[in-house]
C-alpha cells in the first residue's frame, strides 16, 4: 500500500465535497469569503480521513452490504467534521483565546477579516456542519437510526461534553500550577474527543457492530492523546516553516502540556506508548486495518 497516495485520495475526495457543499450556499459575501478562506486553507484533514477509513473498515466487515448508507451522505458527514474542526481553529486563534497570527502558513482568519467576522465565520461553519448532515439524513429506518446516532456522537464530542469543555479548561488553567488530572482532562476533551467521535461515526455508518465500534473507540482515544502530545512537543521543537504557525506559544501562555509536566523525553515515550496502544486495538482486523495502523505510526514522525 502506498500510504501517502491513499491518504491524498481521501483528501481529494473530501475537498471535492467541501467545494460542492459551499459553492451553492447563499449568505453575506464577506462571511462566505471568510468561511472559504479557512476551510480551503489546506491542513491534514485528519478527522474526516479517520471517519472515511473507519467507514471503509466497517463496510469490509459487514456481511450484509445490501443496506448501505448513500455515498453522498457519508461524504456530507465527513465534510461536516472538517467544518467543525475548522470553526474550532478559527476561534482558537482569536486574541481572546491563543492570539495566533498564522495558521497553516497563512495569516489567521481574524488577521484578514477582523475579529468580529472571524467569530461569525466560526459560528457559520459550526451551524453549516449540522445543516449539511441534516440535509443528507437517509430515509430508510435502519439507516436513519445509525445516521442520527452518529450525528449525536459528533455533536456531543464537539460540544460542552467534549471539545468546548476542553478549550474552557485549557483557558481557565493557563498560568496555573501543572496538574496531571487537569492536563488529562484538557487533552481528552479538547483534542481526543472529536478524533474518537470521527472514528465511531464512520464505523456506525458502515456497520452496526459492537466489536468494531469498541475497537475504533480504543484506537481513537489512544491516537487522540498521542496526537496532542506530539502537538505539544512540536510547539517546542518544531520548525515554523513546516508547522505554518509560530512556536513557543504554549510556554508563553503557561499552558498545561505534557512537555511542561513530564519533560520532552518522557513525553515522546508517552506518545509512543499511546500509538502502540492504538495499533493494538485494531490488530484483530489484520490487513484491512493497515491504513489506520500506518496512519497511527506516522503520528510519531509528523512535522506539522
C-alpha positions as CSV (number, residue, x, y, z in Angstrom):
1,X,0.0,0.0,0.0
2,X,1.2,3.5,-0.9
3,X,0.0,5.2,2.3
4,X,0.6,8.8,1.1
5,X,-1.3,8.1,-2.2
6,X,-4.2,6.6,-0.4
7,X,-4.3,9.4,2.1
8,X,-4.2,12.0,-0.6
9,X,-7.1,10.2,-2.5
10,X,-9.2,10.6,0.6
11,X,-8.2,14.3,1.0
12,X,-9.1,15.0,-2.7
13,X,-12.4,13.2,-2.2
14,X,-13.2,15.4,0.8
15,X,-12.1,18.6,-0.9
16,X,-14.4,17.9,-3.8
17,X,-17.3,17.5,-1.3
18,X,-16.4,20.7,0.5
19,X,-16.2,22.7,-2.7
20,X,-19.6,21.4,-3.8
21,X,-21.3,22.0,-0.5
22,X,-20.0,25.5,-0.2
23,X,-20.3,26.9,-3.7
24,X,-24.1,27.0,-3.8
25,X,-24.7,28.4,-0.4
26,X,-26.4,31.8,0.0
27,X,-25.1,34.2,2.5
28,X,-23.4,37.5,3.0
29,X,-20.5,37.6,0.6
30,X,-17.8,38.7,3.1
31,X,-18.9,36.0,5.5
32,X,-18.8,33.3,2.8
33,X,-15.4,34.6,1.8
34,X,-14.1,34.3,5.4
35,X,-15.5,30.8,5.7
36,X,-13.9,29.6,2.5
37,X,-10.6,31.2,3.4
38,X,-10.1,28.9,6.4
39,X,-12.0,25.9,5.1
40,X,-9.8,25.7,1.9
41,X,-6.5,26.6,3.6
42,X,-5.3,23.0,3.5
43,X,-4.4,21.1,6.6
44,X,-4.2,17.4,7.3
45,X,-7.9,16.7,7.2
46,X,-7.2,14.1,9.8
47,X,-10.7,13.8,11.3
48,X,-12.6,13.2,8.1
49,X,-9.8,10.9,6.9
50,X,-10.3,8.8,10.1
51,X,-14.0,8.9,9.6
52,X,-13.8,7.6,6.0
53,X,-11.2,5.0,7.0
54,X,-13.4,3.7,9.8
55,X,-16.4,3.6,7.4
56,X,-14.4,1.6,4.9
57,X,-13.2,-0.8,7.5
58,X,-16.8,-1.3,8.8
59,X,-18.1,-1.9,5.2
60,X,-15.4,-4.6,4.7
61,X,-16.6,-6.3,7.9
62,X,-20.3,-6.0,7.1
63,X,-21.7,-9.3,5.9
64,X,-24.9,-7.6,4.8
65,X,-23.8,-4.9,2.4
66,X,-27.3,-4.8,0.7
67,X,-28.3,-2.0,3.1
68,X,-25.7,0.8,2.7
69,X,-25.8,4.5,3.6
70,X,-25.6,6.5,0.4
71,X,-22.1,7.8,-0.5
72,X,-23.3,11.4,-0.6
73,X,-24.5,11.1,3.0
74,X,-21.1,9.6,4.0
75,X,-19.2,12.4,2.3
76,X,-21.5,15.0,3.8
77,X,-20.7,13.8,7.3
78,X,-17.0,13.8,6.5
79,X,-17.2,17.4,5.3
80,X,-19.2,18.4,8.4
81,X,-16.4,17.0,10.6
82,X,-13.9,19.2,8.8
83,X,-16.2,22.2,9.1
84,X,-16.5,21.7,12.9
85,X,-12.7,21.3,13.2
86,X,-12.1,24.5,11.1
87,X,-14.5,26.5,13.2
88,X,-12.7,25.4,16.3
89,X,-9.3,26.6,14.8
90,X,-10.7,30.0,13.8
91,X,-12.0,30.6,17.3
92,X,-8.9,29.1,18.9
93,X,-6.7,31.6,17.1
94,X,-8.6,34.7,18.3
95,X,-7.0,37.2,20.5
96,X,-9.3,36.2,23.4
97,X,-8.0,32.6,23.1
98,X,-4.5,31.8,21.8
99,X,-4.0,35.0,19.8
100,X,-2.2,33.4,16.9
101,X,-1.1,35.4,13.8
102,X,-0.6,32.4,11.5
103,X,-2.3,29.1,10.8
104,X,-1.2,26.6,8.1
105,X,1.4,29.1,6.8
106,X,-1.1,32.0,6.1
107,X,-2.5,34.8,8.3
108,X,-5.2,33.6,10.7
109,X,-8.8,34.4,9.9
110,X,-9.1,37.4,12.2
111,X,-5.9,38.9,10.9
112,X,-7.5,39.0,7.4
113,X,-11.2,39.7,8.1
114,X,-11.2,41.1,11.6
115,X,-12.2,39.6,14.9
116,X,-16.0,40.1,14.5
117,X,-16.1,38.4,11.1
118,X,-13.8,35.6,12.3
119,X,-16.2,34.9,15.1
120,X,-19.1,34.9,12.7
121,X,-17.2,32.6,10.2
122,X,-16.6,30.1,13.0
123,X,-20.3,30.3,14.1
124,X,-21.3,29.9,10.4
125,X,-19.2,26.8,9.9
126,X,-20.5,25.1,13.1
127,X,-24.1,25.7,12.1
128,X,-23.4,24.7,8.5
129,X,-21.9,21.4,9.6
130,X,-25.2,20.4,11.2
131,X,-27.2,21.8,8.3
132,X,-25.2,19.6,5.9
133,X,-25.6,16.5,8.0
134,X,-29.4,17.0,8.4
135,X,-29.8,17.6,4.7
136,X,-28.4,14.1,4.0
137,X,-30.3,12.0,6.5
138,X,-31.2,8.6,4.9
139,X,-34.9,7.7,4.6
140,X,-34.6,4.0,5.4
141,X,-35.5,3.4,9.1
142,X,-32.5,1.1,9.9
143,X,-30.0,3.5,8.3
144,X,-31.8,6.5,9.8
145,X,-31.2,5.3,13.3
146,X,-27.5,4.7,12.7
147,X,-27.0,8.0,11.0
148,X,-28.7,10.0,13.7
149,X,-26.7,8.1,16.4
150,X,-23.5,9.0,14.5
151,X,-24.6,12.6,14.3
152,X,-25.3,12.7,18.0
153,X,-21.8,11.3,18.8
154,X,-20.3,14.1,16.7
155,X,-22.4,16.8,18.3
156,X,-21.6,15.6,21.8
157,X,-17.9,15.4,21.2
158,X,-17.8,18.9,19.8
159,X,-20.0,20.4,22.5
160,X,-19.9,21.0,26.2
161,X,-19.2,17.3,26.9
162,X,-16.2,17.4,24.7
163,X,-14.1,19.9,22.7
164,X,-15.7,23.1,24.1
165,X,-15.2,22.0,27.7
166,X,-11.6,21.0,26.9
167,X,-11.0,24.5,25.5
168,X,-12.7,26.0,28.6
169,X,-10.4,24.1,30.9
170,X,-7.4,25.0,28.8
171,X,-8.1,28.7,29.1
172,X,-9.0,28.6,32.8
173,X,-5.8,26.8,33.7
174,X,-3.3,28.9,31.8
175,X,-0.6,30.1,34.2
176,X,-1.7,27.8,37.0
177,X,0.4,25.1,38.6
178,X,0.7,21.9,36.5
179,X,-1.8,19.3,37.4
180,X,-1.9,15.7,35.9
181,X,-5.7,15.4,36.2
182,X,-6.3,18.8,34.6
183,X,-3.8,18.0,31.8
184,X,-5.5,14.7,31.1
185,X,-9.0,16.4,31.1
186,X,-7.9,19.1,28.6
187,X,-6.3,16.7,26.2
188,X,-9.0,14.1,26.2
189,X,-11.7,16.7,25.7
190,X,-10.1,19.4,23.5
191,X,-8.4,17.0,21.0
192,X,-9.2,13.3,21.6
193,X,-13.0,13.6,21.8
194,X,-13.6,14.7,18.2
195,X,-10.9,12.3,16.9
196,X,-12.6,9.4,18.6
197,X,-16.1,10.5,17.5
198,X,-14.9,10.7,13.9
199,X,-13.9,7.0,14.0
200,X,-17.1,6.0,15.9
201,X,-19.4,7.8,13.5
202,X,-17.7,6.2,10.5
203,X,-17.8,2.8,12.0
204,X,-21.5,3.2,12.8
205,X,-22.4,4.3,9.2
206,X,-20.6,1.3,7.8
207,X,-21.8,-1.5,10.1
208,X,-23.6,-1.7,13.4
209,X,-21.0,-3.9,15.1
210,X,-20.2,-3.5,18.8
211,X,-16.8,-5.3,18.3
212,X,-15.8,-2.8,15.6
213,X,-17.2,0.2,17.5
214,X,-15.2,-0.7,20.6
215,X,-12.0,-1.3,18.6
216,X,-12.1,2.1,16.9
217,X,-13.0,3.8,20.1
218,X,-9.9,2.4,21.8
219,X,-7.9,3.3,18.8
220,X,-9.3,6.8,18.7
221,X,-8.7,7.5,22.4
222,X,-5.1,6.4,22.3
223,X,-4.4,8.1,18.9
224,X,-6.0,11.4,20.1
225,X,-3.8,11.5,23.2
226,X,-0.7,10.7,21.1
227,X,-1.6,13.4,18.6
228,X,-2.0,16.1,21.2
229,X,1.3,15.1,22.9
230,X,3.2,15.4,19.6
231,X,1.5,18.7,19.1
232,X,2.8,19.9,22.5
233,X,6.2,18.6,21.6
234,X,6.2,20.3,18.2
235,X,5.4,23.7,19.8
236,X,8.9,23.4,21.4
237,X,10.9,21.5,18.8
238,X,9.0,22.2,15.5
239,X,10.1,24.2,12.5
240,X,8.0,27.3,12.0
241,X,8.2,26.9,8.2
242,X,6.8,23.4,8.4
243,X,4.3,24.0,11.1
244,X,2.9,27.0,9.4
245,X,2.5,28.8,12.8
246,X,4.6,30.3,15.5
247,X,6.2,28.0,18.1
248,X,6.8,28.5,21.8
249,X,3.2,29.8,22.4
250,X,2.3,27.1,25.0
251,X,5.2,28.2,27.3
252,X,4.4,31.9,26.9
253,X,0.8,31.3,27.8
254,X,1.6,29.0,30.7
255,X,-0.5,26.2,29.2
256,X,-0.9,22.7,30.7
257,X,1.1,20.5,28.3
258,X,2.9,17.1,28.5
259,X,6.4,18.5,28.0
260,X,5.8,21.1,30.7
261,X,4.6,18.4,33.1
262,X,6.9,15.5,32.2
263,X,9.7,16.9,30.0
264,X,10.4,16.2,26.3
265,X,11.9,12.7,26.5
266,X,9.1,11.3,28.7
267,X,6.5,13.0,26.6
268,X,8.0,11.3,23.5
269,X,7.8,7.9,25.3
270,X,4.2,8.5,26.3
271,X,3.3,9.4,22.7
272,X,5.0,6.2,21.5
273,X,3.2,4.2,24.2
274,X,-0.2,5.5,23.1
275,X,0.5,4.9,19.4
276,X,1.3,1.3,20.0
277,X,-1.8,1.0,22.2
278,X,-3.9,2.4,19.3
279,X,-2.5,-0.1,16.8
280,X,-3.1,-3.0,19.2
281,X,-6.9,-2.2,19.3
282,X,-7.3,-2.8,15.6
283,X,-4.8,-5.7,15.1
284,X,-7.7,-8.1,15.1
285,X,-8.8,-6.7,11.6
286,X,-5.4,-7.6,10.0
287,X,-4.6,-6.1,6.7
288,X,-8.0,-4.5,6.4
289,X,-6.8,-2.0,9.0
290,X,-3.4,-1.4,7.5
291,X,-4.1,2.2,6.6
292,X,-5.2,3.1,10.1
293,X,-2.1,1.3,11.6
294,X,0.3,3.2,9.3
295,X,-1.5,6.4,10.0
296,X,-1.0,6.0,13.7
297,X,2.7,5.1,13.4
298,X,3.2,8.2,11.2
299,X,1.9,10.4,14.0
300,X,5.2,9.8,15.8
301,X,7.2,11.3,12.9
302,X,4.9,14.2,12.0
303,X,6.5,17.6,11.4
304,X,3.2,19.6,11.3
